[in-house]
Amino acid sequence: MLSHRPAAAGAHPVHLSYRANWLRAAVLGANDGIVSIASLVLGVAASGATSAAIVTAGVAGLVAGALSMAAGEYVSVSSQQDAERADLRLEQRELSDDPEGELRELAAIYERRGLSPDLAGQVATALTKRDALGAHARDELGFDDSRRARPLQAAWASALSFLAGGLLPLVAIGVTPSDSRGVICVAATVIALAILGYLGARIGGAPVARASVRVVAWGVVAMGVTSAIGAVAGTVL
């Protein structure tokens, strides 16, 4: 994926896909923090709870959500890492058991990509001499060092971004008067989601308008549903 901004004269375009791992975790964490905490505090507020109860629920949700996001990301990305390592161990055994067959397999990959048989064989031979496992990992298995699974990186990015995102609606509803706190919280949340969609699109090189609308729309739906359920629960209970 290329940056949507044109490169300066004489400069190479900036590739952004190497950011995919931490960007995914950070955007997911921030979006979940904003939407989850905003929905939580609005739902509690709609039930008629006091300001102290709303803030207490928000703080508890903020801490629990950040820890949950970190644990979930770590477990999920660790599973991906385990699968990658298993594939590499299998490939290493195949290279030890049948090096000639693996060399032909690598050459065939380059032929399918458009190289002549002679050139494909030369490239496969040169790369095998330099780093056979690395060549197969990259060109046969599709592994790239910049996009490999990193559980700790994903966990920290997700947890910290959840905290950062969730603080905004919590502060917005906690410091405003009770008669306007709902409106202020919704407005702050919508603005935060729009900014998040914009930043995520800019960093990832995606269309800005589409990303912002997508993030805001789902956030508004979540807040509306949770507020409605909170109001019903407050009336019934």
N, C-alpha and C positions, 0 to 999 in steps of 0.2 A: 504494500500500500504506500502510495506516495503522498507527500504533503500536497494539499490543495493549493498552496501558494506557489507561484512560479519561482524558480530559482533565479538568483541574480546572474548576470552575464558572467560566463566562465565558471560558475559554481555548479556542483553536482546537486541534483535533487536530494532532499533529506528523506531517508527511509524511516518509517515510524513503527513498523511491525515489531521491532525489538522491544517496544514498550508493552506489548500485549499482555504479558503475565501480570505485572504490577498494576497496569492501568485497569485491567478487568477487575481485579480485587479492590482497588481504591474506589472506582466508580460504583461498583456494587455495594461496597460498605457505606459510602457517603449517601447514596440513594436510599439504601435500607435504613440508615440512621435518620435521615430527614423524614421519610414517609412513616416509618414505624413510630418514632417518638411523637411526631405531629398527630398521627392518628390516635395514639395512646392518650395523650393529654387532652385532645379534643373529645374523645370518647368519655373520659372521666369527667371532664368539664360539663359535657352534655347531660350527665347523670345528676348534676346538681351538687357535686362535691365541692368542698372548700378549697381555697387556693393552696393551703398546706397539703391537702390530700393529693391535689393535682401535681404539685411539684414533687412530692414524695414518690408518687407513681412514676413520674417522668424520670427521676434520678435512678430509681430501681430498674426501669426499662432500659435506660441508657447503659448502665453497667452490665446488666445481664445480656443485652444485645451485643455489646462490644465483645464480651467474652465468648458468646455463642458464635459470632461471626469468625473470630480468630480460630476457635476450635474447629468449626466446620470447614474453613478454608484449609487449615493445616491437614486435617484428615483427608479431605478431598484431593488436595494436591499431592499429599504423600502417596496416596493410592496411584495417582498418575505417575509419580516418580518410581514407585515400585515396578509398575508395568514397563516403564522405559528401561530400567536396570535389568529386568528379566529378558527383555528383547536383546539387550546388548550382550548379556551372558550367552544367550543362544547363538547370537551371531559370532561371538568369539569362539565358541565350540565348533561351529561350522567352518570358520577360517582355519582352525587347527586340523580338523578332520579332512577337509577337501579344499585346500587352497586354490588349486587349479580351477575347480568348479566355481568357486566364489569369484575368481578373476574373470571367468567367462560371463558370469552373471552380471558383474559390474560393467564389463564392456558392452553387454547387451543393453543395459540401461542407457548408456551414452549413445548407442546406435539409435534407440527409440527417440532420443532427444534430437536427432538430426545429424550426428557425426557419421562419417564414413567408417566402415568396419576397421580399416587400418588405423585411422586416427583414434577411434574409440578404444582399440586395443592398446595403443601407445599411452593414452591418457589413463586407462585403467591400470596399466602396469606401473606407471610413474606414481600414481596416487597410492597404490598398494604398497610400493616400496617405502613411501614416506610414512603412511599411517593407514594400514588396511582397515582397521576397525572404524576409524574416523570417517573414511571414505564410504564404507557401507552404512554407517549410522546416518550420515548426511544424505546420501543419494539413493540408498535402498529403503531405509526405514523412515526417512524424512525428518530426522532429528536435527535441530539447529541449537547450538549452544546458547544463543541469545533468547531462545524460546523454551528452553528446558524447564521442567517443573522445579520450583523452588518453594517448598512448603513454608519456611519461616518468613520469607519475603511476602508471600501471599497473606499469611496470618497477620503480620504486623500492619501491612497496608490496609487490610480489611478492617481490623479493629480500630486503628487510629482514625481512619476516614469515617467509620461509624460514629465514633465519639464526636468528631468535628461536625458532622452533619446533624447529629441529634441534638447538640447543644443549642442550635439556633431556635428551633420551635420551642424548646424547653424554656429558654430565657425569654422568648417573646411572650409566651403565655404567663410566665411567672412574674414579670415586672409590669404588666399592663393592668389597668382596672378591670374588675370582673365584668362590667357591662360591655366592654369592647375587646376582651382578650381573645375571643374566638375569631373575630374578624382579623385582628392583628396577627394572630398565629397563622391563619390561613394565608394571609397576604405575604408574610415573611417566608412561609414554606413554598409558596408558588414561585416567589422571586428566587429563593435558594435553588429550587429544582431547575428553573430556567438557566441559572448560572451554571449549575452542574452539567446540564445537557450541553451548554455552549462550550465549557472547558473540556469536557470529555470528547466532544467532536473535534475541537481544535487540536488537542493533543494527539488524538487518534487519526486525524486527517479525514474525518467523515463529514458529510453535509451538516451544517450547524442547525438549520431550521428544523429539519426532520428529527434530529436527536433531541432538541429542546422540547418540541411539541410532544414527542413520545414520553419523555420523562415527566413533564408537567401533567399530561392527561392521566396517566396511571396514578400519580400521586393524588390528584384531585378525587379520583374515584375511590381510592383507599380512605381518604379523610372523610368523604361523604358517607360511605358505608359504615365506618366505625362510629362516626358521630350519631348516626341514626340508631345504631345498636345501643350506644351508650344512653341515648335519650329514652329508648324503650326500657332498657334495664333499670334506669333510675326511676321511671314511673312505676314499673311493676314491683321492684324491690323496695 
